[in-house]
Amino acid sequence: MSVFELRTAHVDRVLQRHGGRREALVQILREVQEGTRWLPREVLAQVARGVGLTPAIVEGVASFYSFFHLRDVGRHHLLFSDNITDRMVGSCRLARALCRQLGTTPGQRSADGMASVGFTSCIGLGDQGPAVLVDQQRALTRLDDLRVVQLAELLRAGEPTERWPEEWFRIDDQVRRADVLLEAPAMRGEALRAAVARGPQATLDEIVASKLRGRGGAGFPTGEKWRCACCAPVREDGTRIVVCNADESEPGSFKDRVLLSRHADAVFEGMTVAAWVLGARRGFVYLRGEYRYLLEGLLALLARRRADGLLGRGIVGCEGFDFDIEIHLGAGAYVCGEESSLIESLEGKRGTPRIRPPFPVERGYLGQPTIVNNVETFCAAARIAARGGAWWAAIGTPVSSGTKLHSVSGDCARPGIYEYPFGVTIGRILADCGGGSAGREVQAVQVGGPSGVCLAASECGRRLCFEDVPTAGALMVFDSSRDMFEVARCFAHFFAHESCGFCTPCRVGTELVVRRMDKLAAGHGSMFDEQTLQALESLLHGTTHCGLGASATNPLRDTLARFRPAYERRLQSPDFKPGFDLDAELEPARRVTGRDDPGAHLEWHA
């Protein structure tokens, strides 16, 4: 068969496997690309015919996600993690070195067609970087100069990844402190049998009594969310839906990766407990595309649970308790961590946040009542179903019950996962992880990722809990050698890159912040720039469509307030300074008019 015939047959097989369902479009595109390496227009047209959509709509969906390629990226596509902690250990330098070895530049395919090198925001390996995502299938960790040279040799030789040193792909869980979630044994139906014995309403009452709140950062009461979904009407041919948000895209967070590696049984059991409470028959795990290497293991675990009567029909022998779980793999879009964007992606669309109300608990996936909780929340729900709400409520603080997992990275001796009861001080975590490096003191801590809060070392007595400093679970440490302006600038680039583009304040505002920060970095700052940055910060906080835009200037706000000297040395000029050479911009006009006299030049030069 010709290459064209092989490709056509591959697309047909993928379409047939998914029944040509429109809502499976993102999964269809992902599986097609795994066999074709990229998505030429003729492939997109074939997919469009197979799902009954126009080529323009299919291409629009494909262009939204950064992991779909609309041009040939070569035999291997390598994405360096561009999170600030990877930059701190040399990821940018190593990426440039690899490009030199391959004779290419970032974003361009090498002349031999073997590889292209680029960057992605974060791949969930901030505790063992510099890290690189290879073909969106596997991840290289702990890259160094020697490995870059060896990697380039393997790429030039055309060696398949199966022949690369297995040590390069080693991913450690690095659990540094375990508590009731991480220390617990695997769940094999204990929570389900306890829930069935209680009944749906009594099980919901236990979740409410536990005071469990969502572990994604917003902290909405889990029992209240489930109760709202229970009260929402279901159409005659429909069902309620349970969705696990495993799109752990906040830079600096990797706790869900560890939970899915070690305690996926508890996650699936928690989802099934929720299904029992809601009377749901269908569930999804939305797994971030960067965690593709976890997929086979998770699918095998789901198959085992079905065989053990813990999924499928008649769960734990209870007639009518029918529920199953599918895994939907993301394709590289930070905004899909927002629950309505995630649902749009589940439906095979661009991950654009929905206008609310209605909320997902009323009309979510395909218009059906849908709950969306994250990995850690479902893990906790399973333990609560097994041991009772009072047990969980007795841990932590009166407002913030239970424990919380923290992904700790940056300038510390022992990066990794730390589980503490809510209410732990930041200082306690810094002491446990060995905060600071090479004799330097801790300068700052970024809590909750870029969308969280940046605190100074003097605030280490503050507590991580909803009544003081809420967190989604990422904690990045910066010692006294770090330039906090550059940290904020890195985060500004992240938010501009990840904006979905739906609303003007976010689409334009994040780009204007980046341009102004880059202007300061280039040495063209003045006192007027601070006023512009503060105006942009106020604008984004009050006018954006979803939480991404509203939190995009949090790093700017916090670093301006707490690390002002980092800005002041860039804002010293009393006169406005443009970010480009104004006189050079007049050169085309001088050529057209034939003038080069002093009157045709500006006195100021950048």
VEXDREN-2710 file (C-alpha; in Angstrom, 1 decimal):
% VEXDREN-2710
k/r/px/py/pz
1/MET/0.0/0.0/0.0
2/SER/1.1/3.6/-0.7
3/VAL/1.7/6.1/2.2
4/PHE/-1.5/7.8/1.3
5/GLU/-3.5/4.5/1.4
6/LEU/-1.9/3.6/4.8
7/ARG/-2.7/7.0/6.2
8/THR/-6.3/6.8/4.9
9/ALA/-6.8/3.3/6.4
10/HIS/-5.4/4.5/9.8
11/VAL/-7.8/7.4/9.9
12/ASP/-10.7/5.1/9.0
13/ARG/-9.8/2.7/11.8
14/VAL/-9.7/5.5/14.4
15/LEU/-13.1/6.9/13.2
16/GLN/-14.6/3.5/13.3
17/ARG/-13.3/2.8/16.8
18/HIS/-15.0/6.0/18.1
19/GLY/-18.2/5.4/16.0
20/GLY/-17.7/8.7/14.2
21/ARG/-19.0/10.6/17.3
22/ARG/-18.7/14.3/17.1
23/GLU/-18.0/14.6/20.8
24/ALA/-15.0/12.3/20.4
25/LEU/-13.3/14.7/18.0
26/VAL/-10.4/15.6/20.2
27/GLN/-9.7/11.9/20.9
28/ILE/-10.0/11.1/17.3
29/LEU/-7.5/13.8/16.3
30/ARG/-5.1/12.6/19.0
31/GLU/-5.2/9.0/17.9
32/VAL/-4.9/10.0/14.2
33/GLN/-1.9/12.1/14.9
34/GLU/-0.2/9.3/16.8
35/GLY/-0.1/7.4/13.6
36/THR/0.6/10.3/11.2
37/ARG/2.9/12.5/13.3
38/TRP/1.0/15.6/12.1
39/LEU/-2.4/16.6/10.7
40/PRO/-2.3/17.8/7.1
41/ARG/-5.5/19.3/5.6
42/GLU/-6.4/16.2/3.7
43/VAL/-6.4/14.2/7.0
44/LEU/-8.5/16.9/8.7
45/ALA/-10.9/16.8/5.8
46/GLN/-11.2/13.0/6.1
47/VAL/-11.9/13.3/9.8
48/ALA/-14.4/16.0/9.1
49/ARG/-16.4/13.7/6.8
50/GLY/-16.2/10.9/9.3
51/VAL/-17.7/13.0/12.2
52/GLY/-20.1/15.0/10.0
53/LEU/-18.5/18.4/10.5
54/THR/-17.0/20.9/8.1
55/PRO/-13.2/20.9/7.6
56/ALA/-13.2/24.5/8.9
57/ILE/-14.7/23.4/12.3
58/VAL/-12.3/20.4/12.6
59/GLU/-9.3/22.6/11.7
60/GLY/-10.5/25.2/14.2
61/VAL/-10.6/22.6/17.0
62/ALA/-7.1/21.2/16.0
63/SER/-5.6/24.7/15.9
64/PHE/-6.8/25.4/19.5
65/TYR/-4.7/22.7/21.2
66/SER/-0.9/23.1/21.2
67/PHE/-0.3/19.4/20.9
68/PHE/-1.9/19.1/17.5
69/HIS/0.4/19.9/14.7
70/LEU/-0.8/21.4/11.5
71/ARG/2.6/21.2/9.9
72/ASP/5.3/18.5/9.8
73/VAL/7.3/18.6/13.0
74/GLY/9.7/15.8/12.1
75/ARG/10.0/12.2/13.2
76/HIS/10.5/13.3/16.8
77/HIS/9.0/16.4/18.6
78/LEU/10.8/17.5/21.7
79/LEU/9.2/20.0/24.1
80/PHE/11.3/21.5/26.9
81/SER/9.4/22.4/30.0
82/ASP/9.4/26.2/30.2
83/ASN/8.3/26.5/33.8
84/ILE/10.3/28.9/35.9
85/THR/11.8/26.0/38.0
86/ASP/13.1/24.3/34.8
87/ARG/14.6/27.6/33.6
88/MET/16.3/27.9/37.0
89/VAL/18.2/24.6/36.3
90/GLY/19.1/25.5/32.8
91/SER/16.4/24.3/30.5
92/CYS/16.7/27.2/28.0
93/ARG/20.5/26.8/27.7
94/LEU/20.1/23.0/27.2
95/ALA/17.4/23.6/24.5
96/ARG/19.7/26.0/22.6
97/ALA/22.5/23.4/22.9
98/LEU/20.4/20.7/21.5
99/CYS/19.3/22.9/18.6
100/ARG/22.9/23.6/17.8
101/GLN/23.7/19.9/17.8
102/LEU/20.8/19.3/15.4
103/GLY/21.5/22.4/13.3
104/THR/18.1/24.0/13.8
105/THR/16.4/26.6/15.9
106/PRO/13.5/26.3/18.4
107/GLY/10.2/25.7/16.6
108/GLN/11.9/24.6/13.3
109/ARG/12.3/21.1/12.0
110/SER/15.9/19.9/11.5
111/ALA/17.1/19.7/7.9
112/ASP/17.2/15.9/8.0
113/GLY/13.6/15.8/9.2
114/MET/14.5/13.9/12.3
115/ALA/13.4/16.3/15.0
116/SER/12.1/19.6/16.0
117/VAL/12.7/21.3/19.4
118/GLY/10.3/23.6/21.2
119/PHE/8.9/24.7/24.6
120/THR/5.7/24.0/26.5
121/SER/4.5/25.7/29.6
122/CYS/5.0/22.8/32.1
123/ILE/5.0/19.1/32.0
124/GLY/4.4/18.3/35.7
125/LEU/8.0/17.3/36.5
126/GLY/9.2/20.4/38.3
127/ASP/10.8/18.3/41.0
128/GLN/13.1/16.5/38.6
129/GLY/13.9/18.9/35.8
130/PRO/15.1/20.0/33.4
131/ALA/12.5/17.8/31.7
132/VAL/11.5/17.2/28.1
133/LEU/8.4/15.7/26.6
134/VAL/9.2/13.4/23.7
135/ASP/6.5/13.0/21.0
136/GLN/3.9/13.6/23.7
137/GLN/4.4/10.0/24.7
138/ARG/7.2/9.9/27.3
139/ALA/9.2/12.4/29.4
140/LEU/12.9/12.7/29.8
141/THR/14.0/13.9/33.3
142/ARG/17.2/15.4/34.8
143/LEU/18.6/16.5/31.4
144/ASP/22.2/17.7/31.5
145/ASP/24.9/18.7/29.0
146/LEU/26.1/15.1/28.5
147/ARG/22.6/13.8/27.9
148/VAL/22.0/16.6/25.3
149/VAL/25.0/15.4/23.3
150/GLN/23.9/11.8/23.5
151/LEU/20.3/12.7/22.7
152/ALA/21.4/14.6/19.6
153/GLU/23.5/11.5/18.5
154/LEU/20.5/9.2/18.8
155/LEU/18.2/11.6/16.9
156/ARG/20.7/12.0/14.1
157/ALA/21.1/8.2/13.9
158/GLY/17.3/7.8/13.7
159/GLU/17.2/5.6/16.7
160/PRO/13.6/4.9/18.0
161/THR/12.8/5.9/21.5
162/GLU/12.6/2.3/22.5
163/ARG/16.4/2.1/22.2
164/TRP/17.1/5.2/24.2
165/PRO/18.5/4.6/27.7
166/GLU/15.6/3.7/30.0
167/GLU/17.3/5.6/32.8
168/TRP/16.5/8.8/30.9
169/PHE/12.8/8.2/31.3
170/ARG/12.9/7.5/35.1
171/ILE/10.2/9.4/36.9
172/ASP/10.3/9.3/40.7
173/ASP/7.3/9.9/42.9
174/GLN/9.5/11.6/45.5
175/VAL/6.9/11.4/48.3
176/ARG/8.7/13.2/51.1
177/ARG/5.9/13.3/53.7
178/ALA/2.9/11.1/53.7
179/ASP/-0.3/11.3/55.8
180/VAL/-3.8/9.8/55.6
181/LEU/-4.1/9.8/51.8
182/LEU/-0.6/8.8/50.7
183/GLU/-0.1/6.3/53.5
184/ALA/-3.4/4.5/53.0
185/PRO/-3.4/1.0/51.3
186/ALA/-5.0/0.5/47.8
187/MET/-8.8/0.5/47.7
188/ARG/-10.5/-2.6/46.5
189/GLY/-14.1/-1.8/47.0
190/GLU/-14.2/-0.9/50.7
191/ALA/-15.6/2.5/50.1
192/LEU/-18.2/1.2/47.7
193/ARG/-19.4/-1.5/50.0
194/ALA/-19.7/1.1/52.9
195/ALA/-21.5/3.5/50.6
196/VAL/-24.0/0.8/49.4
197/ALA/-24.6/-0.2/53.0
198/ARG/-25.5/3.4/53.9
199/GLY/-27.5/4.3/50.9
200/PRO/-27.0/7.3/48.5
201/GLN/-28.4/10.0/50.8
202/ALA/-26.5/8.8/53.9
203/THR/-23.3/8.7/51.9
204/LEU/-23.9/12.3/50.7
205/ASP/-24.5/13.2/54.4
206/GLU/-21.1/11.8/55.3
207/ILE/-19.4/13.9/52.5
208/VAL/-21.2/17.0/53.8
209/ALA/-20.3/16.2/57.4
210/SER/-16.6/15.8/56.4
211/LYS/-16.5/19.5/55.3
212/LEU/-14.5/18.3/52.3
213/ARG/-13.8/21.2/49.9
214/GLY/-12.5/21.0/46.4
215/ARG/-8.7/20.5/46.2
216/GLY/-8.3/22.5/42.9
217/GLY/-7.9/25.8/44.7
218/ALA/-11.4/27.4/44.6
219/GLY/-12.4/25.2/47.6
220/PHE/-16.1/24.8/46.8
221/PRO/-17.8/22.4/49.3
222/THR/-17.8/19.0/47.6
223/GLY/-21.1/17.9/49.3
224/GLU/-22.9/21.0/48.2
225/LYS/-21.8/20.5/44.6
226/TRP/-23.0/16.8/44.7
227/ARG/-26.3/17.9/46.3
228/CYS/-26.9/20.5/43.5
229/ALA/-26.3/17.8/40.9
230/CYS/-28.7/15.4/42.6
231/CYS/-31.4/18.1/42.5
232/ALA/-30.9/18.9/38.8
233/PRO/-33.5/17.2/36.5
234/VAL/-32.2/14.5/34.1
235/ARG/-33.8/14.1/30.7
236/GLU/-35.5/10.7/30.0
237/ASP/-32.7/9.2/28.0
238/GLY/-29.9/10.9/29.9
239/THR/-27.8/10.4/33.1
240/ARG/-25.8/12.4/35.5
241/ILE/-22.1/12.6/34.8
242/VAL/-19.0/12.3/37.0
243/VAL/-15.8/14.0/35.8
244/CYS/-12.4/13.8/37.3
245/ASN/-10.3/16.8/36.4
246/ALA/-6.8/15.4/36.0
247/ASP/-5.7/18.2/33.8
248/GLU/-3.0/19.3/36.3
249/SER/-1.7/22.2/34.2
250/GLU/-0.8/24.7/36.9
251/PRO/3.0/25.3/36.6
252/GLY/4.7/23.8/39.6
253/SER/2.0/21.2/40.4
254/PHE/2.6/17.5/40.1
255/LYS/0.7/16.0/43.0
256/ASP/-2.0/14.5/40.7
257/ARG/0.7/12.7/38.8
258/VAL/1.8/11.0/42.0
259/LEU/-1.8/10.1/43.0
260/LEU/-2.5/8.6/39.6
261/SER/0.7/6.6/39.8
262/ARG/0.2/5.4/43.4
263/HIS/-3.4/5.7/44.3
264/ALA/-5.5/5.6/41.1
265/ASP/-7.6/2.9/42.7
266/ALA/-8.8/5.4/45.3
267/VAL/-9.4/8.0/42.6
268/PHE/-11.6/5.6/40.6
269/GLU/-13.3/4.5/43.8
270/GLY/-14.1/8.1/44.8
271/MET/-15.6/8.7/41.4
272/THR/-17.8/5.6/41.8
273/VAL/-18.9/6.7/45.2
274/ALA/-20.0/10.0/43.6
275/ALA/-21.8/8.0/41.0
276/TRP/-23.7/6.0/43.7
277/VAL/-24.8/9.3/45.3
278/LEU/-25.8/10.9/42.1
279/GLY/-27.2/7.9/40.3
280/ALA/-24.7/8.5/37.5
281/ARG/-24.0/5.9/34.9
282/ARG/-21.1/7.5/33.1
283/GLY/-17.8/9.0/34.2
284/PHE/-14.7/10.6/32.6
285/VAL/-11.1/11.1/33.7
286/TYR/-9.8/14.2/31.8
287/LEU/-6.1/13.3/31.8
288/ARG/-3.7/16.1/30.8
289/GLY/-1.9/15.4/27.5
290/GLU/1.5/15.7/29.2
291/TYR/0.7/12.5/31.3
292/ARG/0.1/10.3/28.2
293/TYR/2.7/7.9/29.6
294/LEU/0.2/7.1/32.5
295/LEU/-2.6/6.1/30.1
296/GLU/-1.9/2.4/29.6
297/GLY/-1.5/1.7/33.3
298/LEU/-4.8/3.5/34.1
299/LEU/-6.6/1.6/31.4
300/ALA/-5.3/-1.7/32.7
301/LEU/-6.5/-0.7/36.2
302/LEU/-9.9/0.2/34.9
303/ALA/-10.1/-3.2/33.2
304/ARG/-9.1/-5.0/36.5
305/ARG/-11.8/-3.1/38.4
306/ARG/-14.4/-4.1/35.9
307/ALA/-13.3/-7.7/36.3
308/ASP/-13.5/-7.4/40.0
309/GLY/-17.1/-6.1/39.9
310/LEU/-16.0/-2.6/41.0
311/LEU/-17.0/-1.0/37.7
312/GLY/-19.6/-1.8/35.1
313/ARG/-23.0/-3.3/35.8
314/GLY/-24.1/-4.4/39.2
315/ILE/-21.2/-2.9/41.1
316/VAL/-20.3/-4.8/44.3
317/GLY/-23.3/-7.0/43.6
318/CYS/-25.8/-4.2/43.9
319/GLU/-28.4/-4.5/41.1
320/GLY/-28.9/-1.2/39.3
321/PHE/-25.6/0.3/40.5
322/ASP/-24.2/0.6/36.9
323/PHE/-21.3/3.0/36.2
324/ASP/-18.2/3.0/34.1
325/ILE/-15.3/5.4/33.4
326/GLU/-13.6/6.5/30.2
327/ILE/-10.3/8.3/30.0
328/HIS/-10.2/11.4/27.8
329/LEU/-6.7/12.7/27.0
330/GLY/-6.1/16.4/26.8
331/ALA/-4.1/18.0/24.0
332/GLY/-2.2/20.9/25.7
333/ALA/-4.4/23.7/26.8
334/TYR/-4.1/25.2/30.3
335/VAL/-7.5/26.7/30.2
336/CYS/-9.1/23.2/30.1
337/GLY/-8.4/23.0/33.8
338/GLU/-11.4/25.3/34.2
339/GLU/-14.4/23.0/34.5
340/SER/-16.6/24.4/31.8
341/SER/-13.6/24.6/29.3
342/LEU/-12.9/21.0/30.3
343/ILE/-16.5/20.0/29.4
344/GLU/-16.3/21.8/26.1
345/SER/-13.1/19.7/25.3
346/LEU/-14.9/16.5/26.4
347/GLU/-17.5/17.3/23.8
348/GLY/-14.9/17.6/21.1
349/LYS/-14.8/21.3/20.9
350/ARG/-12.3/24.1/21.5
351/GLY/-11.7/24.5/25.2
352/THR/-13.5/27.9/25.6
353/PRO/-15.0/28.7/29.0
354/ARG/-18.8/28.7/29.0
355/ILE/-21.0/31.6/30.2
356/ARG/-22.5/30.7/33.5
357/PRO/-25.2/30.1/34.6
358/PRO/-26.2/27.5/33.9
359/PHE/-23.5/25.7/35.9
360/PRO/-22.2/22.3/35.1
361/VAL/-24.2/20.7/37.9
362/GLU/-27.3/21.9/36.1
363/ARG/-26.3/21.4/32.4
364/GLY/-22.8/20.1/31.8
365/TYR/-21.6/17.4/29.5
366/LEU/-24.0/17.1/26.6
367/GLY/-26.5/19.1/28.6
368/GLN/-26.6/16.6/31.4
369/PRO/-26.0/17.4/35.2
370/THR/-22.3/17.0/35.7
371/ILE/-20.0/17.2/38.7
372/VAL/-16.3/18.1/38.1
373/ASN/-13.9/17.4/41.0
374/ASN/-10.1/17.0/40.8
375/VAL/-8.0/13.9/41.5
376/GLU/-7.2/14.7/45.1
377/THR/-10.8/15.5/45.9
378/PHE/-12.0/12.1/44.7
379/CYS/-9.2/10.3/46.5
380/ALA/-10.3/12.0/49.7
381/ALA/-14.0/11.2/49.0
382/ALA/-13.2/7.5/48.8
383/ARG/-11.4/7.6/52.2
384/ILE/-14.3/9.5/53.7
385/ALA/-16.9/7.0/52.3
386/ALA/-14.9/4.2/53.9
387/ARG/-14.1/5.8/57.3
388/GLY/-16.8/8.4/57.8
389/GLY/-17.2/12.2/57.7
390/ALA/-16.4/12.8/61.3
391/TRP/-12.9/11.2/60.9
392/TRP/-12.0/13.6/58.1
393/ALA/-13.5/16.6/59.8
394/ALA/-11.3/16.0/62.8
395/ILE/-8.2/16.6/60.7
396/GLY/-6.9/20.0/59.8
397/THR/-8.7/23.2/61.0
398/PRO/-12.4/23.9/61.7
399/VAL/-12.8/25.6/58.3
400/SER/-10.3/23.5/56.3
401/SER/-10.8/19.9/57.1
402/GLY/-8.5/17.0/56.1
403/THR/-5.0/17.0/54.6
404/LYS/-3.6/18.7/51.6
405/LEU/-0.9/17.5/49.1
406/HIS/1.8/20.1/48.1
407/SER/4.1/19.9/45.1
408/VAL/7.3/21.5/46.3
409/SER/10.0/22.6/43.9
410/GLY/12.6/25.3/43.2
411/ASP/15.4/26.3/45.5
412/CYS/15.2/23.5/48.0
413/ALA/17.2/20.4/48.9
414/ARG/14.3/18.0/48.9
415/PRO/11.7/18.7/46.2
416/GLY/8.8/16.4/45.9
417/ILE/5.3/15.7/47.4
418/TYR/4.5/16.7/51.0
419/GLU/1.1/15.9/52.6
420/TYR/0.1/17.8/55.7
421/PRO/-3.1/18.5/57.6
422/PHE/-4.6/21.9/56.6
423/GLY/-3.2/24.7/58.7
424/VAL/0.5/23.9/58.3
425/THR/2.7/26.9/58.2
426/ILE/4.8/27.8/55.1
427/GLY/7.8/27.9/57.4
428/ARG/7.3/24.2/58.4
429/ILE/7.3/23.1/54.8
430/LEU/10.4/25.2/54.1
431/ALA/12.2/23.5/57.0
432/ASP/11.1/20.0/55.9
433/CYS/12.1/20.6/52.3
434/GLY/15.4/22.3/53.0
435/GLY/14.4/25.7/51.6
436/GLY/17.2/27.8/50.1
437/SER/20.3/26.6/48.3
438/ALA/24.1/27.0/48.5
439/GLY/23.9/28.9/51.8
440/ARG/21.4/31.4/50.4
441/GLU/18.3/32.3/52.3
442/VAL/14.7/31.9/51.0
443/GLN/13.5/35.1/49.4
444/ALA/10.0/34.2/48.2
445/VAL/7.5/31.4/47.9
446/GLN/4.9/31.1/45.1
447/VAL/1.9/29.4/46.6
448/GLY/-0.7/27.8/44.3
449/GLY/1.2/28.3/41.1
450/PRO/1.3/31.5/39.0
451/SER/-2.4/32.0/39.6
452/GLY/-1.9/31.9/43.4
453/VAL/0.0/34.3/45.6
454/CYS/3.7/35.2/45.9
455/LEU/4.8/35.7/49.5
456/ALA/8.0/37.1/51.0
457/ALA/10.2/35.1/53.4
458/SER/8.9/37.3/56.2
459/GLU/5.5/35.8/55.8
460/CYS/6.5/32.2/56.5
461/GLY/4.4/32.1/59.6
462/ARG/1.2/32.2/57.5
463/ARG/-0.8/29.0/57.3
464/LEU/-1.9/27.0/54.2
465/CYS/-5.7/26.8/54.6
466/PHE/-8.8/28.4/53.2
467/GLU/-9.0/30.9/56.1
468/ASP/-5.5/32.2/55.4
469/VAL/-3.6/31.2/52.2
470/PRO/-5.6/28.9/50.0
471/THR/-3.7/26.7/47.5
472/ALA/-4.2/24.3/44.7
473/GLY/-1.1/22.5/45.9
474/ALA/2.0/24.0/44.1
475/LEU/4.7/25.6/46.2
476/MET/7.8/27.0/44.4
477/VAL/10.7/28.3/46.5
478/PHE/13.0/31.1/45.3
479/ASP/16.3/32.0/47.1
480/SER/18.0/35.3/47.4
481/SER/19.8/34.9/44.1
482/ARG/16.6/35.0/42.1
483/ASP/15.3/38.1/40.3
484/MET/11.6/38.3/41.2
485/PHE/10.9/40.6/38.3
486/GLU/12.1/37.8/36.0
487/VAL/9.9/35.3/37.8
488/ALA/6.9/37.5/37.3
489/ARG/7.9/38.1/33.6
490/CYS/8.1/34.3/33.1
491/PHE/4.6/33.9/34.5
492/ALA/3.3/36.8/32.4
493/HIS/4.5/35.0/29.2
494/PHE/2.8/31.9/30.5
495/PHE/-0.6/33.5/30.8
496/ALA/-0.4/35.3/27.5
497/HIS/0.5/32.0/25.8
498/GLU/-2.3/30.1/27.5
499/SER/-5.1/32.6/27.0
500/CYS/-7.9/31.0/25.0
501/GLY/-8.5/34.3/23.2
502/PHE/-12.2/34.3/23.8
503/CYS/-12.5/37.6/25.6
504/THR/-10.7/40.8/24.7
505/PRO/-9.4/41.8/28.2
506/CYS/-7.5/38.6/28.5
507/ARG/-6.5/38.1/24.9
508/VAL/-5.2/41.7/24.6
509/GLY/-4.4/42.5/28.2
510/THR/-2.1/39.6/28.8
511/GLU/-0.2/40.4/25.7
512/LEU/0.1/44.1/26.7
513/VAL/1.5/43.0/30.1
514/VAL/4.1/40.9/28.4
515/ARG/5.2/43.7/26.1
516/ARG/5.5/46.1/29.0
517/MET/7.5/43.6/31.0
518/ASP/9.7/42.8/28.1
519/LYS/10.2/46.6/27.6
520/LEU/11.5/46.9/31.2
521/ALA/13.7/43.8/30.7
522/ALA/15.3/45.4/27.6
523/GLY/16.3/48.5/29.6
524/HIS/13.6/50.9/28.3
525/GLY/11.7/51.3/31.5
526/SER/10.5/54.6/33.0
527/MET/8.2/55.7/35.9
528/PHE/5.3/55.8/33.4
529/ASP/5.5/52.1/32.8
530/GLU/4.5/51.3/36.4
531/GLN/1.3/53.3/36.0
532/THR/0.5/51.3/32.8
533/LEU/1.2/48.0/34.5
534/GLN/-1.0/48.8/37.5
535/ALA/-3.9/49.9/35.1
536/LEU/-3.6/46.6/33.3
537/GLU/-3.6/44.7/36.5
538/SER/-6.9/46.4/37.6
539/LEU/-8.4/45.9/34.1
540/LEU/-7.8/42.1/34.0
541/HIS/-9.0/41.5/37.6
542/GLY/-12.3/43.1/36.9
543/THR/-13.3/42.4/33.3
544/THR/-12.2/38.9/32.1
545/HIS/-14.6/36.1/31.1
546/CYS/-13.0/33.4/33.4
547/GLY/-10.6/32.9/36.2
548/LEU/-7.5/32.6/34.0
549/GLY/-7.6/36.2/32.9
550/ALA/-8.6/37.4/36.4
551/SER/-5.5/35.7/38.0
552/ALA/-3.1/36.5/35.1
553/THR/-1.7/39.5/36.8
554/ASN/-1.4/38.0/40.3
555/PRO/2.4/37.6/40.0
556/LEU/2.7/41.2/38.8
557/ARG/0.6/42.5/41.7
558/ASP/2.4/40.5/44.4
559/THR/6.0/41.1/43.2
560/LEU/5.3/44.8/42.8
561/ALA/4.1/45.0/46.3
562/ARG/6.6/42.7/48.0
563/PHE/9.8/43.0/45.8
564/ARG/9.6/46.5/44.6
565/PRO/13.4/47.0/44.3
566/ALA/13.4/44.5/41.5
567/TYR/11.2/46.9/39.5
568/GLU/12.6/50.2/40.7
569/ARG/16.0/49.6/39.1
570/ARG/14.2/49.2/35.8
571/LEU/11.9/52.2/36.3
572/GLN/14.4/55.0/37.1
573/SER/14.0/57.2/34.1
574/PRO/11.8/60.2/34.8
575/ASP/11.0/60.6/31.1
576/PHE/9.0/58.2/28.9
577/LYS/11.1/55.8/27.0
578/PRO/9.5/53.8/24.1
579/GLY/10.3/50.2/23.8
580/PHE/11.6/50.6/20.2
581/ASP/13.7/53.1/18.3
582/LEU/11.4/55.9/17.1
583/ASP/13.9/57.4/14.8
584/ALA/14.5/54.1/13.1
585/GLU/10.8/53.8/12.5
586/LEU/11.0/57.0/10.4
587/GLU/13.6/55.6/8.1
588/PRO/11.1/54.4/5.4
589/ALA/9.5/57.8/5.3
590/ARG/13.0/59.4/4.9
591/ARG/13.7/57.1/2.0
592/VAL/10.5/57.9/0.3
593/THR/10.9/61.7/0.6
594/GLY/14.6/61.7/0.0
595/ARG/15.3/63.6/3.2
596/ASP/18.1/63.0/5.6
597/ASP/18.4/66.5/7.2
598/PRO/18.4/67.1/10.9
599/GLY/14.7/68.0/10.8
600/ALA/13.9/64.5/9.5
601/HIS/15.4/62.9/12.6
602/LEU/14.3/62.7/16.2
603/GLU/16.7/63.9/18.8
604/TRP/16.1/60.9/21.1
605/HIS/17.5/57.5/20.1
606/ALA/16.6/54.2/22.0
END
